Amino acid sequence: MAKINPDFAKELKEYGALDLNACYNCGTCTAVCSLSDEDNSFPRKMIRLSVLGLEDELQSSVDPWLCYYCGECSETCPQQTDPGELMMTLRRYLTAKYDWTGLASKLYTSKIWEFGAIIFLAAFILVLFIFFHGPMTTELTDDGGVKLNTFAPWKIVEIGDWIMAGLLSFFLLSNIFNMYLKIVRNDKSIKIPLKLYFTEFWALIVHFATQLQFSKCDTELTGKKYTFSTYWIIHWFLMTSYVIMLIMIMVFLGWFQTDNIYEWWHPQRLLGYYATIGLTIGIVYFFIERIRKKSEKSKHSHVTDWTFLVLLFLTTITGILVHIFRIYGMPYPTYYMYVFHLMVLFPMLMIEVPFSKWSHLAYRPFAIYFNNVVIAARKQSK
């Protein structure tokens, strides 16, 4: 028998949802959604489950992750229930429920926890540099650049990166495993052959790399199978830039944080420029969108949406300044800006990757993967 939580709507409002009681189940939102099909009739189904307080059914559903918030359902809703914002809210809610530590819930529902965690982690980095930094030499390299690795040796910083990468991977992967238990293993009536986990794995790779599900939005209006809109292009550009930045920091720091000044066409600098340009364009675009609030998907901004954009902006601008100060031989501005850069970067990664906004980069493709596995298993059992 399904368990009903009568206070669920009140709890959900802490994650950003509006009044759900206005919905009278007309189904317009499902009818206009390009992504809705016979297997996933969202967002109507999600509204009904939310109104009824059926938490178990919500937590075992992949529907919120299949939605990319084009906003058409909210624009056409006759009761202005805003189903698109509900789907966004449910993604925050599910992120909190997958997280076994409870930190995601605290960060999403409490500004004190959100800003307190940022300040604490930033202060931790500052204390490390105060007591353990290397010499702040004014002697420049043969190329006229700053000896950054004398102040912050990349091998020591890399050890810190590995520790951070280990923590991020542990938290994120354990949360994804919890997601798997809720979505795939929740239904005991379905027997899933082991081979399906391999045959459907391609979906995880494809959707992580391309966000192909996103490009299916508005296909009914265009008449095309996929629609690569400006919003999709910028979102993809921002995502790939972020991933490149993360890989350079976590895996190739010795190659990336060097005292050598390469020519502008060197791969190290080209990758850095790609990441910088992508992050800058994406941040500016989404800042403008959220400030203007003209499109439906930008009308409702949770505090964590703004926090993420601000942290990403500060990470990008401080990284640019470190690069400029270093190659133009400005030692002290380089050292101080480098510390500030890490004071922003560290909390952004530790909070956003496993517990907040950027965990969605992993949850979305995994949801599609798990959904494909379940659908394939059901078809085989018939």
C-alpha positions as CSV (number, residue, x, y, z in Angstrom):
1,M,0.0,0.0,0.0
2,A,1.3,3.4,-1.0
3,K,2.4,5.7,1.9
4,I,1.0,9.2,1.8
5,N,2.7,12.2,3.3
6,P,0.0,14.8,4.0
7,D,2.7,17.5,4.6
8,F,4.6,16.8,1.4
9,A,3.5,19.9,-0.4
10,K,4.7,22.1,2.5
11,E,8.1,20.3,2.5
12,L,8.4,20.6,-1.2
13,K,8.0,24.4,-1.0
14,E,11.3,24.6,0.8
15,Y,12.9,23.4,-2.4
16,G,11.1,26.1,-4.5
17,A,7.7,24.7,-5.6
18,L,4.7,27.0,-6.0
19,D,1.1,26.2,-5.0
20,L,0.2,22.8,-6.5
21,N,-3.5,22.9,-5.4
22,A,-4.4,25.1,-8.4
23,C,-3.9,22.2,-10.7
24,Y,-7.2,20.5,-11.8
25,N,-5.5,17.7,-13.8
26,C,-6.5,18.9,-17.3
27,G,-3.3,17.4,-18.9
28,T,-2.4,20.4,-21.0
29,C,1.2,20.3,-19.7
30,T,1.6,16.7,-20.9
31,A,0.0,17.4,-24.2
32,V,2.4,20.2,-25.2
33,C,5.5,18.5,-23.9
34,S,7.8,17.3,-26.7
35,L,9.5,14.9,-24.3
36,S,6.4,13.2,-23.0
37,D,5.6,9.7,-24.3
38,E,3.8,6.6,-23.4
39,D,6.5,5.6,-20.9
40,N,6.9,9.0,-19.3
41,S,3.7,11.2,-19.3
42,F,5.2,14.0,-17.3
43,P,4.8,16.6,-15.9
44,R,1.1,15.8,-15.2
45,K,2.0,12.6,-13.4
46,M,4.5,14.4,-11.2
47,I,2.0,17.0,-10.2
48,R,-0.5,14.4,-9.1
49,L,2.1,12.4,-7.1
50,S,3.2,15.7,-5.4
51,V,-0.3,16.8,-4.6
52,L,-1.1,13.3,-3.1
53,G,2.2,13.2,-1.2
54,L,3.3,9.9,-2.7
55,E,7.0,10.2,-1.9
56,D,8.0,6.7,-2.7
57,E,6.6,6.9,-6.2
58,L,8.3,10.3,-6.7
59,Q,11.7,9.0,-5.5
60,S,11.5,6.0,-7.8
61,S,10.7,8.1,-10.9
62,V,13.1,9.4,-13.5
63,D,10.6,11.9,-15.0
64,P,12.0,15.0,-13.3
65,W,15.5,14.2,-14.8
66,L,14.1,13.7,-18.3
67,C,12.7,17.3,-18.3
68,Y,15.0,20.1,-19.4
69,Y,12.7,22.9,-18.5
70,C,11.9,24.5,-21.8
71,G,9.0,26.2,-20.0
72,E,6.3,25.5,-22.6
73,C,4.1,23.5,-20.0
74,S,4.2,26.5,-17.7
75,E,3.3,29.0,-20.5
76,T,0.3,27.0,-21.5
77,C,-1.0,26.0,-18.1
78,P,-4.5,27.5,-17.7
79,Q,-4.2,27.6,-13.9
80,Q,-0.7,29.0,-13.8
81,T,0.4,26.1,-11.7
82,D,3.9,26.3,-13.3
83,P,4.6,22.6,-13.9
84,G,8.1,23.4,-15.2
85,E,9.1,24.9,-11.9
86,L,7.7,21.9,-10.1
87,M,10.0,19.7,-12.2
88,M,13.0,21.9,-11.3
89,T,11.9,21.7,-7.6
90,L,11.6,17.9,-7.8
91,R,15.2,17.7,-9.1
92,R,16.4,19.6,-6.1
93,Y,14.2,17.4,-3.8
94,L,15.5,14.2,-5.4
95,T,19.1,15.4,-5.2
96,A,18.5,15.7,-1.4
97,K,16.9,12.3,-1.2
98,Y,19.7,10.5,-3.1
99,D,22.3,12.1,-0.7
100,W,22.7,9.7,2.3
101,T,24.7,12.4,4.2
102,G,21.8,14.8,4.5
103,L,24.0,17.7,3.4
104,A,22.2,18.3,0.1
105,S,18.9,18.8,2.0
106,K,20.6,21.3,4.4
107,L,22.2,23.2,1.6
108,Y,19.0,23.5,-0.4
109,T,16.7,24.5,2.4
110,S,18.9,26.6,4.6
111,K,20.8,29.8,3.6
112,I,22.8,29.5,6.8
113,W,24.1,26.1,5.8
114,E,24.7,27.2,2.2
115,F,26.7,30.3,2.9
116,G,28.2,28.9,6.1
117,A,29.6,25.9,4.2
118,I,31.1,28.2,1.6
119,I,32.8,30.4,4.2
120,F,34.1,27.5,6.2
121,L,35.7,25.8,3.1
122,A,37.1,29.1,1.9
123,A,38.6,29.8,5.3
124,F,40.1,26.3,5.4
125,I,42.0,27.0,2.1
126,L,43.2,30.4,3.5
127,V,44.5,28.9,6.7
128,L,46.4,26.2,4.7
129,F,48.1,28.9,2.6
130,I,48.9,31.1,5.6
131,F,50.8,28.3,7.3
132,F,52.2,26.2,4.5
133,H,52.8,28.5,1.4
134,G,56.2,28.6,-0.2
135,P,58.5,31.6,-0.7
136,M,56.9,34.7,-2.3
137,T,59.8,35.4,-4.6
138,T,59.9,38.5,-6.8
139,E,62.4,36.7,-9.1
140,L,60.9,36.1,-12.5
141,T,61.4,33.2,-14.9
142,D,63.5,33.4,-18.1
143,D,60.2,34.2,-19.9
144,G,59.4,37.1,-17.6
145,G,56.7,35.2,-15.8
146,V,56.0,34.7,-12.1
147,K,57.3,31.6,-10.3
148,L,54.0,30.4,-9.1
149,N,55.2,26.9,-8.3
150,T,57.7,28.4,-5.8
151,F,54.8,29.8,-3.9
152,A,52.4,26.9,-4.4
153,P,54.2,23.8,-5.8
154,W,52.0,22.0,-8.2
155,K,52.9,18.5,-6.7
156,I,51.6,19.5,-3.3
157,V,48.5,21.2,-4.8
158,E,48.0,18.1,-6.9
159,I,47.9,15.9,-3.7
160,G,45.1,18.2,-2.4
161,D,43.4,17.8,-5.8
162,W,43.5,14.0,-5.5
163,I,42.1,14.1,-2.0
164,M,39.3,16.4,-3.2
165,A,38.7,14.2,-6.3
166,G,38.5,11.2,-4.1
167,L,35.9,12.8,-1.8
168,L,33.9,14.2,-4.7
169,S,33.8,10.8,-6.4
170,F,32.9,8.9,-3.2
171,F,30.0,11.2,-2.4
172,L,28.7,11.5,-5.9
173,L,29.0,7.8,-6.8
174,S,27.5,6.6,-3.5
175,N,24.6,9.0,-4.2
176,I,24.2,7.7,-7.7
177,F,24.1,4.1,-6.2
178,N,21.4,5.3,-3.9
179,M,19.6,6.7,-7.0
180,Y,20.0,3.3,-8.7
181,L,18.4,1.5,-5.7
182,K,15.4,3.8,-5.7
183,I,14.8,3.7,-9.5
184,V,16.0,0.2,-10.7
185,R,15.9,-2.0,-7.7
186,N,12.7,-0.5,-6.2
187,D,10.4,-2.6,-8.3
188,K,10.9,-6.2,-7.2
189,S,8.6,-7.5,-9.9
190,I,11.1,-6.7,-12.7
191,K,14.0,-9.1,-13.3
192,I,16.9,-7.3,-15.1
193,P,19.3,-9.4,-17.0
194,L,22.9,-8.4,-16.4
195,K,23.6,-7.9,-20.1
196,L,21.1,-4.9,-20.3
197,Y,23.5,-2.9,-18.1
198,F,26.1,-3.2,-20.8
199,T,23.8,-2.9,-23.9
200,E,22.2,0.2,-22.6
201,F,25.4,1.8,-21.3
202,W,25.8,3.8,-24.5
203,A,22.9,6.0,-23.5
204,L,24.9,7.2,-20.5
205,I,27.9,8.2,-22.6
206,V,25.8,9.8,-25.4
207,H,23.6,11.8,-23.1
208,F,26.4,13.0,-20.9
209,A,28.5,14.2,-23.8
210,T,25.7,15.7,-26.0
211,Q,22.7,16.4,-23.7
212,L,20.7,14.9,-26.6
213,Q,17.5,14.8,-24.5
214,F,17.7,18.6,-24.2
215,S,17.7,19.0,-28.0
216,K,14.4,17.2,-28.2
217,C,12.6,20.2,-26.6
218,D,10.3,22.1,-29.0
219,T,10.6,19.5,-31.7
220,E,6.8,19.5,-32.2
221,L,7.1,23.2,-33.1
222,T,10.0,22.8,-35.5
223,G,9.0,19.5,-37.0
224,K,12.6,18.2,-36.5
225,K,13.8,15.3,-34.5
226,Y,16.3,17.4,-32.6
227,T,16.4,21.2,-32.0
228,F,19.8,22.7,-31.3
229,S,18.6,26.0,-29.9
230,T,20.8,28.9,-28.7
231,Y,19.9,27.9,-25.1
232,W,21.1,24.3,-25.8
233,I,24.3,25.4,-27.5
234,I,25.3,27.8,-24.7
235,H,24.3,25.2,-22.0
236,W,26.5,22.6,-23.8
237,F,29.3,25.1,-24.2
238,L,29.2,25.9,-20.5
239,M,29.1,22.2,-19.5
240,T,32.0,21.2,-21.7
241,S,34.1,24.1,-20.5
242,Y,33.4,23.2,-16.9
243,V,34.3,19.6,-17.5
244,I,37.6,20.6,-19.3
245,M,38.4,22.9,-16.4
246,L,37.8,20.1,-13.9
247,I,39.9,17.6,-15.8
248,M,42.8,20.1,-16.1
249,I,42.7,20.7,-12.4
250,M,42.2,17.1,-11.2
251,V,44.3,15.2,-13.8
252,F,46.7,17.5,-15.6
253,L,47.7,20.1,-13.0
254,G,51.4,19.6,-13.6
255,W,50.9,20.4,-17.3
256,F,48.4,23.2,-16.6
257,Q,50.0,25.0,-13.6
258,T,53.5,25.6,-15.0
259,D,56.0,28.4,-14.8
260,N,56.6,28.1,-18.5
261,I,54.9,30.7,-20.7
262,Y,53.7,28.9,-23.9
263,E,52.8,30.5,-27.2
264,W,49.1,31.3,-27.5
265,W,48.5,28.4,-29.9
266,H,49.9,25.8,-27.5
267,P,47.3,23.1,-26.6
268,Q,47.6,24.0,-22.9
269,R,46.6,27.6,-23.5
270,L,44.0,26.7,-26.2
271,L,42.2,24.4,-23.8
272,G,42.4,27.1,-21.1
273,Y,41.0,29.7,-23.4
274,Y,38.2,27.4,-24.5
275,A,37.2,26.7,-20.9
276,T,37.5,30.4,-20.1
277,I,35.4,31.6,-23.0
278,G,32.8,28.9,-22.5
279,L,32.4,29.7,-18.8
280,T,32.3,33.4,-19.4
281,I,29.7,33.3,-22.2
282,G,27.6,30.8,-20.2
283,I,27.7,32.8,-17.0
284,V,26.9,36.1,-18.7
285,Y,24.0,34.5,-20.6
286,F,22.4,32.9,-17.6
287,F,22.9,36.0,-15.4
288,I,21.1,38.1,-18.0
289,E,18.4,35.5,-18.4
290,R,17.7,35.3,-14.6
291,I,17.8,39.1,-14.2
292,R,15.4,39.8,-17.1
293,K,13.1,36.9,-16.3
294,K,11.6,37.0,-19.8
295,S,11.7,33.3,-20.5
296,E,9.6,30.9,-18.5
297,K,12.6,28.8,-17.3
298,S,14.3,31.9,-15.9
299,K,11.4,33.4,-13.9
300,H,12.0,31.5,-10.7
301,S,15.5,31.4,-9.3
302,H,16.4,29.4,-6.2
303,V,19.1,30.9,-4.0
304,T,21.3,28.0,-4.9
305,D,21.0,28.9,-8.6
306,W,22.4,32.4,-7.9
307,T,25.0,31.0,-5.5
308,F,26.3,28.7,-8.2
309,L,26.5,31.4,-10.8
310,V,28.3,33.8,-8.5
311,L,30.8,31.1,-7.5
312,L,31.4,30.1,-11.1
313,F,31.8,33.7,-12.1
314,L,34.4,34.4,-9.3
315,T,36.3,31.2,-10.2
316,T,36.5,32.2,-13.8
317,I,37.4,35.9,-13.3
318,T,40.1,35.1,-10.6
319,G,41.5,32.4,-12.9
320,I,41.8,34.9,-15.7
321,L,43.5,37.4,-13.4
322,V,46.0,34.8,-12.2
323,H,46.9,34.0,-15.8
324,I,47.3,37.7,-16.7
325,F,49.3,38.6,-13.5
326,R,51.6,35.5,-14.0
327,I,52.5,36.0,-17.6
328,Y,53.1,39.7,-17.2
329,G,55.4,39.3,-14.3
330,M,53.4,40.6,-11.3
331,P,54.4,38.4,-8.4
332,Y,52.3,39.6,-5.4
333,P,49.1,40.1,-7.3
334,T,49.6,36.5,-8.7
335,Y,50.1,35.0,-5.3
336,Y,47.2,36.7,-3.6
337,M,44.8,36.1,-6.5
338,Y,45.8,32.5,-6.7
339,V,44.9,32.0,-3.0
340,F,41.5,33.8,-3.6
341,H,41.0,31.7,-6.7
342,L,41.3,28.5,-4.7
343,M,39.2,29.9,-1.9
344,V,36.3,30.1,-4.4
345,L,37.1,27.1,-6.5
346,F,37.4,24.6,-3.5
347,P,33.9,25.3,-2.0
348,M,32.3,25.5,-5.4
349,L,33.5,22.0,-6.3
350,M,32.9,20.5,-2.8
351,I,29.4,21.8,-2.6
352,E,28.1,21.9,-6.2
353,V,29.5,18.7,-7.6
354,P,28.1,16.1,-5.1
355,F,25.4,18.0,-3.3
356,S,23.9,20.7,-5.5
357,K,23.6,22.2,-9.0
358,W,26.3,20.3,-10.9
359,S,25.4,16.9,-9.5
360,H,22.6,17.2,-12.1
361,L,25.2,16.7,-14.8
362,A,25.6,13.2,-13.5
363,Y,22.0,12.5,-12.4
364,R,20.4,13.3,-15.8
365,P,22.4,10.8,-18.0
366,F,22.2,8.2,-15.3
367,A,18.5,8.6,-15.0
368,I,18.1,8.1,-18.8
369,Y,20.4,5.0,-18.5
370,F,18.5,3.5,-15.6
371,N,15.2,4.3,-17.4
372,N,16.4,2.5,-20.6
373,V,17.5,-0.5,-18.6
374,V,14.1,-0.8,-16.9
375,I,12.1,-0.3,-20.1
376,A,14.3,-2.9,-21.9
377,A,13.8,-5.4,-19.0
378,R,10.0,-4.9,-19.2
379,K,9.9,-5.5,-22.9
380,Q,11.9,-8.7,-22.5
381,S,9.6,-10.0,-19.8
382,K,6.5,-9.7,-22.0
